[in-house]
Amino acid sequence: MVFDALASGYDLGLLPLEMAVLRQMRRRAFPQVEGRVLEVGVGTGVNLPLYPPTTAVIALDLSAPMLRRALRRTTRARVRAVRADVHRLPFRDGAFDAVTGSLVFCSVAEPERALGEVYRVLRPGGRLLLLEHTRGRGLGAWLTDRLHPLWFAWNGVCHLNRETVRSVRRAGFHLRREETRALGIFRLMEGEK
Ligand SMILES: C[S@@+](CC[C@H](N)C(=O)[O-])C[C@H]1O[C@@H](n2cnc3c(N)ncnc32)[C@H](O)[C@@H]1O
């Protein structure tokens, strides 16, 4: 898996983006969730320190090297790591109060199918919280469309111009709130089942 090889340099590579835009968005979003939480594509666990102590978090990822790094994070939440594919979640229907993720649905193979699985494991009224980079708006759309082929040819996994909001709606979620940054490329999406 591509992310196995990226794990050791991932945090350093993302640092400029974290400082410019992501850190602030993460800090506003992730401390808000409660209860039984599933974080999909947890990566090196950058969101884990942000969860409140009242949460029990399943940190899910397909990459074992990423998960190993996530488990080293200091967090007040109760965290358990699970290695699994977001397209086939090993949980019963309605098992979680909230499902979270950041920078994940740009690189999963079938985002609508995966979001369908997320929908299944959320309880009715449960909350979806996603921080994603997506196809931008206006100039942002033009830029992400132009840059995508080059970017994808280089890394083979991450799509720069995914319409993740549309996939979230198609999976059945009501989109309650959306916040955008940087020409609409970075989006915080809050949905409800
Ligand atoms: C770009 S990283 C994001 C990591 C972290 N969430 C963040 O905000 O920095 C994407 C993560 O999603 C994971 N991932 C990609 N496809 C997946 C899948 N089908 N099932 C589970 N995890 C997946 C990768 O292994 C990687 O750790």
PDBQT file of the ligand as one rigid body, heavy atoms in Angstrom, charges set to zero:
ROOT
HETATM    1  C1  LIG A 201      -3.558  11.369   3.349  1.00  0.00    +0.000 C 
HETATM    2  S1  LIG A 201      -3.611  10.242   4.680  1.00  0.00    +0.000 S 
HETATM    3  C2  LIG A 201      -4.512  11.152   5.924  1.00  0.00    +0.000 C 
HETATM    4  C3  LIG A 201      -4.084  10.785   7.315  1.00  0.00    +0.000 C 
HETATM    5  C4  LIG A 201      -4.717  11.606   8.439  1.00  0.00    +0.000 C 
HETATM    6  N1  LIG A 201      -6.135  11.383   8.512  1.00  0.00    +0.000 N 
HETATM    7  C5  LIG A 201      -4.435  13.087   8.308  1.00  0.00    +0.000 C 
HETATM    8  O1  LIG A 201      -5.345  13.902   8.374  1.00  0.00    +0.000 OA
HETATM    9  O2  LIG A 201      -3.247  13.445   8.191  1.00  0.00    +0.000 OA
HETATM   10  C6  LIG A 201      -4.822   9.062   4.156  1.00  0.00    +0.000 C 
HETATM   11  C7  LIG A 201      -4.914   7.852   5.070  1.00  0.00    +0.000 C 
HETATM   12  O3  LIG A 201      -6.020   7.061   4.650  1.00  0.00    +0.000 OA
HETATM   13  C8  LIG A 201      -5.643   5.696   4.661  1.00  0.00    +0.000 C 
HETATM   14  N2  LIG A 201      -6.464   4.961   3.701  1.00  0.00    +0.000 N 
HETATM   15  C9  LIG A 201      -6.466   5.106   2.358  1.00  0.00    +0.000 A 
HETATM   16  N3  LIG A 201      -7.343   4.235   1.809  1.00  0.00    +0.000 NA
HETATM   17  C10 LIG A 201      -7.896   3.552   2.836  1.00  0.00    +0.000 A 
HETATM   18  C11 LIG A 201      -8.869   2.513   2.916  1.00  0.00    +0.000 A 
HETATM   19  N4  LIG A 201      -9.444   2.013   1.804  1.00  0.00    +0.000 N 
HETATM   20  N5  LIG A 201      -9.212   2.041   4.130  1.00  0.00    +0.000 NA
HETATM   21  C12 LIG A 201      -8.630   2.548   5.263  1.00  0.00    +0.000 A 
HETATM   22  N6  LIG A 201      -7.690   3.519   5.250  1.00  0.00    +0.000 NA
HETATM   23  C13 LIG A 201      -7.328   4.007   4.053  1.00  0.00    +0.000 A 
HETATM   24  C14 LIG A 201      -4.168   5.713   4.311  1.00  0.00    +0.000 C 
HETATM   25  O4  LIG A 201      -3.500   4.541   4.727  1.00  0.00    +0.000 OA
HETATM   26  C15 LIG A 201      -3.678   6.966   5.017  1.00  0.00    +0.000 C 
HETATM   27  O5  LIG A 201      -3.221   6.700   6.321  1.00  0.00    +0.000 OA
ENDROOT
TORSDOF 0
